[in-house]
Amino acid sequence: MDIFDSAVRTKGDLAGVFQYEDTATQEATAYFYLHQTEGDQAGSVLGAIHVRSGQWAITEADVAVRWDSGEHRVGLFVFGALVAAFDATTGAKYGGGYSKDFNAEIPWS
C-alpha cells in the first residue's frame, strides 16, 4: 500500500510531503520532501530526506505532516513522534535514515 501525506504552509509557497511506496519487496522506500508550490519553480523538490527502506507496517493514520507554530519548520510525525524536518528558512534537514527506531534530535517549536 502506498501512503502519502502533505501540508502546505499558510503562505502557499512551500509544502512538506511524505511518500511511502510499498512495492512488497525490500525495495519499498519512504521519503520526506520539501516542495516549492508557487512561483517559477512550482513543483520543484527543494530537499529530500530518506526516512526508511524496506517494508514498513504503517497506515495513513500513523503519519502526519505539520508546520510548527511559526511556520519556519515542517515536520514528519510517525506514530506521533517527530522523525524528520526541514527548516524552511535555512534549508537545514533533520532526521531520516532509520531502520526501526526514531531517536533524532530535531529542533521544533
C-alpha positions as a Markdown table, in Angstrom:
| # | Residue | x | y | z |
|---|---|---|---|---|
| 1 | Met | 0.0 | 0.0 | 0.0 |
| 2 | Asp | 1.3 | 3.4 | -0.9 |
| 3 | Ile | 1.0 | 6.2 | 1.7 |
| 4 | Phe | 1.0 | 9.9 | 1.0 |
| 5 | Asp | 0.5 | 13.0 | 3.3 |
| 6 | Ser | 1.4 | 16.6 | 2.9 |
| 7 | Ala | 0.9 | 20.1 | 4.4 |
| 8 | Val | 1.2 | 23.4 | 2.6 |
| 9 | Arg | 2.4 | 26.5 | 4.5 |
| 10 | Thr | -0.2 | 29.2 | 5.0 |
| 11 | Lys | 1.6 | 31.5 | 2.6 |
| 12 | Gly | 1.1 | 28.8 | -0.1 |
| 13 | Asp | 4.8 | 28.8 | -1.1 |
| 14 | Leu | 6.1 | 25.6 | 0.4 |
| 15 | Ala | 4.8 | 22.1 | 1.3 |
| 16 | Gly | 6.1 | 19.2 | 3.3 |
| 17 | Val | 5.3 | 15.9 | 1.5 |
| 18 | Phe | 5.7 | 12.3 | 2.8 |
| 19 | Gln | 5.6 | 9.4 | 0.3 |
| 20 | Tyr | 6.0 | 5.7 | 1.1 |
| 21 | Glu | 5.9 | 3.3 | -1.8 |
| 22 | Asp | 5.4 | -0.2 | -0.8 |
| 23 | Thr | 6.5 | -2.4 | -3.6 |
| 24 | Ala | 6.0 | -5.6 | -1.5 |
| 25 | Thr | 9.8 | -6.1 | -1.7 |
| 26 | Gln | 12.8 | -4.9 | 0.2 |
| 27 | Glu | 12.8 | -2.1 | -2.4 |
| 28 | Ala | 10.0 | -0.3 | -0.6 |
| 29 | Thr | 11.0 | 3.3 | 0.3 |
| 30 | Ala | 9.8 | 6.2 | 2.4 |
| 31 | Tyr | 10.9 | 9.8 | 1.8 |
| 32 | Phe | 10.0 | 13.2 | 3.2 |
| 33 | Tyr | 10.3 | 16.1 | 0.7 |
| 34 | Leu | 10.2 | 19.9 | 0.8 |
| 35 | His | 8.4 | 21.2 | -2.3 |
| 36 | Gln | 8.1 | 24.7 | -3.7 |
| 37 | Thr | 4.4 | 25.2 | -4.5 |
| 38 | Glu | 4.3 | 28.6 | -6.2 |
| 39 | Gly | 6.4 | 30.9 | -8.5 |
| 40 | Asp | 8.7 | 30.0 | -11.4 |
| 41 | Gln | 9.9 | 26.8 | -9.7 |
| 42 | Ala | 6.5 | 25.5 | -8.6 |
| 43 | Gly | 6.5 | 21.7 | -8.2 |
| 44 | Ser | 10.3 | 21.6 | -7.6 |
| 45 | Val | 11.7 | 19.4 | -4.9 |
| 46 | Leu | 13.9 | 21.7 | -2.7 |
| 47 | Gly | 15.1 | 18.9 | -0.4 |
| 48 | Ala | 14.6 | 15.2 | 0.3 |
| 49 | Ile | 15.2 | 13.1 | 3.4 |
| 50 | His | 15.4 | 9.3 | 3.1 |
| 51 | Val | 13.2 | 8.1 | 6.0 |
| 52 | Arg | 13.3 | 4.3 | 5.6 |
| 53 | Ser | 13.9 | 1.4 | 3.2 |
| 54 | Gly | 12.1 | -1.9 | 3.2 |
| 55 | Gln | 8.6 | -3.0 | 4.1 |
| 56 | Trp | 7.0 | -1.0 | 6.9 |
| 57 | Ala | 3.9 | -1.7 | 8.9 |
| 58 | Ile | 2.3 | 1.7 | 8.8 |
| 59 | Thr | -1.0 | 3.2 | 7.6 |
| 60 | Glu | -2.1 | 6.7 | 6.6 |
| 61 | Ala | -3.4 | 7.1 | 10.1 |
| 62 | Asp | 0.1 | 6.6 | 11.5 |
| 63 | Val | 1.6 | 9.6 | 9.5 |
| 64 | Ala | 1.2 | 13.3 | 9.8 |
| 65 | Val | 3.0 | 16.2 | 8.1 |
| 66 | Arg | 2.7 | 19.5 | 10.1 |
| 67 | Trp | 4.2 | 23.0 | 10.2 |
| 68 | Asp | 5.5 | 24.4 | 13.5 |
| 69 | Ser | 3.7 | 27.3 | 15.2 |
| 70 | Gly | 5.8 | 29.9 | 13.3 |
| 71 | Glu | 5.8 | 28.0 | 10.0 |
| 72 | His | 9.6 | 28.0 | 9.9 |
| 73 | Arg | 9.9 | 24.2 | 10.0 |
| 74 | Val | 7.8 | 21.4 | 8.5 |
| 75 | Gly | 7.9 | 18.0 | 10.2 |
| 76 | Leu | 7.1 | 14.4 | 9.6 |
| 77 | Phe | 5.4 | 12.7 | 12.5 |
| 78 | Val | 5.2 | 8.9 | 12.5 |
| 79 | Phe | 3.3 | 7.1 | 15.4 |
| 80 | Gly | 3.1 | 10.6 | 17.0 |
| 81 | Ala | 6.9 | 11.1 | 17.1 |
| 82 | Leu | 8.8 | 13.8 | 15.1 |
| 83 | Val | 11.1 | 11.8 | 12.8 |
| 84 | Ala | 12.2 | 14.3 | 10.1 |
| 85 | Ala | 12.0 | 18.0 | 9.5 |
| 86 | Phe | 13.1 | 20.8 | 7.1 |
| 87 | Asp | 13.9 | 24.3 | 8.2 |
| 88 | Ala | 12.3 | 26.4 | 5.5 |
| 89 | Thr | 14.5 | 29.5 | 6.5 |
| 90 | Thr | 17.9 | 27.9 | 6.4 |
| 91 | Gly | 17.3 | 24.8 | 4.3 |
| 92 | Ala | 18.6 | 22.5 | 7.1 |
| 93 | Lys | 17.5 | 18.9 | 7.1 |
| 94 | Tyr | 16.9 | 16.9 | 10.3 |
| 95 | Gly | 16.3 | 13.2 | 10.9 |
| 96 | Gly | 15.9 | 10.3 | 8.5 |
| 97 | Gly | 17.9 | 7.2 | 7.7 |
| 98 | Tyr | 16.1 | 5.0 | 10.1 |
| 99 | Ser | 15.6 | 1.3 | 10.3 |
| 100 | Lys | 13.4 | 0.6 | 13.3 |
| 101 | Asp | 13.8 | 3.3 | 15.9 |
| 102 | Phe | 13.4 | 7.1 | 15.7 |
| 103 | Asn | 15.8 | 8.9 | 18.0 |
| 104 | Ala | 16.8 | 12.0 | 16.1 |
| 105 | Glu | 17.5 | 15.4 | 17.8 |
| 106 | Ile | 15.2 | 17.6 | 15.8 |
| 107 | Pro | 14.6 | 21.3 | 16.8 |
| 108 | Trp | 10.8 | 22.1 | 17.0 |
| 109 | Ser | 8.7 | 24.9 | 18.3 |
